[in-house]
């Protein structure tokens, strides 16, 4: 479910637009709603999990890109003070449409908001690859995955 305050607000705005604003087709689309848990470390997700994608599209049509690393933010800290960072991109079909994005680490909430737009728009792995990486950031790992 999507029992999140921002989802309720978005749905309410669209209902208001439909009832009082004359926008007949204003409805919230519940596919690919980004979500973040502000824990330590932060975790974010949008779209299908890897198992759900394999079930929906078949194993042979799924390609998964993973990375795990220590964010540069932690470079001067002792090992026990460093937080984990891990990203997963789940792609489907020959065009490698991004059907799932799952991230864990510092700044995941901020990253998920931006990457959520890309996933909602139907981005492919090639679209991610064409994006010039911003260095030094953790987010650059998502556009340089191999």
N, C-alpha and C positions, 0 to 999 in steps of 0.2 A: 504494500500500500504506500500511499504518498501522504501520510499524516503529518505533513510539514507546513509550518506557518506560511512560508512563501508560496506554496502550492495553493493553499486556501485563498491567499490574497490574490494570486493570479487568476484563479477560477472566479472569484468574486468580481474582479474587474471586468472580466470577459462577460459575465452574466449581466453586469450593470450596462456594459456597452450594448449588449443585445437587447435588453429590456428598455433602456432609456436613451441610448445613443444612436439607435437606428442601424446598428451594425449586425445584420441578420445572421451572419456566419461566424460571429465571435464566440469561439469555444476553446477551452484549453485542450491542447493535445497532450495526452499523458505519456506519450512515448519519449524516451530519452530525456528524462528530467534529471539534471545533475544533483547529486547529494553529497554532503560532506559531514563527517563526524569530527568535531573539534576536540580530539583526544591528543595524547602525546605518544606517538606522532599523529598528526592529522591524517585522515584517510578520506579519499574521495572516489566516487564512482558515477559512471553514466553508461547506460545501455546494458547489454547482455554480459553475463559472466561467461567465462570460457565454456563451462559445461552446458549452459543454456544455448550458447551459440552453436556448439557442436550438435546438440539435439535438434535445433531449428534448421541448420544448414547442412549438416552432415560433416563428419570428421575431415573428409577429403576437400571440403570447401572452406576450411578455417586455417588461418595462419596467425600465429601468436608471436608477438615481439615482447621481450622482457628485458629489463635492466634493473640492477641493484647496485648501489654505490653509496659512498659517504658524501654528502653535500659539502661544497666548499666552505659553507658557513662554519662547519665544525673543524676546519683544518688546523686550527691552533689549540684545540681542546684535547684533553686527555681522552683515551679510548672509551672509558666508562661514561663519559659525558656526551658522547656522540650518538645522534639518533639515526635510525635506519631510513633509507630512501629506496623505494622500489616502485617501478612502473610497469604496467602491462597494457598493451594495445591488442585488441582482438579484432581481426579483420576477416571479412567474408567475401567469397567469390573471386573470380579472375581479376576484377577491378580492385580487390582488397578494400572494400568499403569498411570504414571503422564502425563496428557494431558494438564495441565495448571499450571503455577506457577506465582503468583502475589505478589509482595512485596512492602512495603512502609516503609521507615525509613532510618536512618543513615547508610551509606555503602551499599545501595542497588545495586549500580552500580558494585562494586567489587564482591558482592555475586552473582549477576545475571550472570556474566561471567562464574563463576565456575559451578553454578547449571544449567546454560544453556547447558553445555556439557552433564551433566547427563540426562537432558530431551531429548536432541537431540539423545542420545544413546538409548532411550526407557526405562529409569529407572522406576521402580515400587516403590510403597510406601514401600514395604519390603526392597528394595535396600537402600532407605533413612534410614529406621529403623536400618539396619545393619551397617551404618556408625557411627563410634564413634564420639560423640560430642566433639567439642573443647570448653573448658570452660575457662574463661567467654567470650562468644561471642553472638551476636544476632543470627548469622547463626545457632547456635546449636539448636535453636527452630525448624528449618525446619527438623532436623533429630530426633527430640524427640516428634513430634506431635502425639497426641492421639485422 
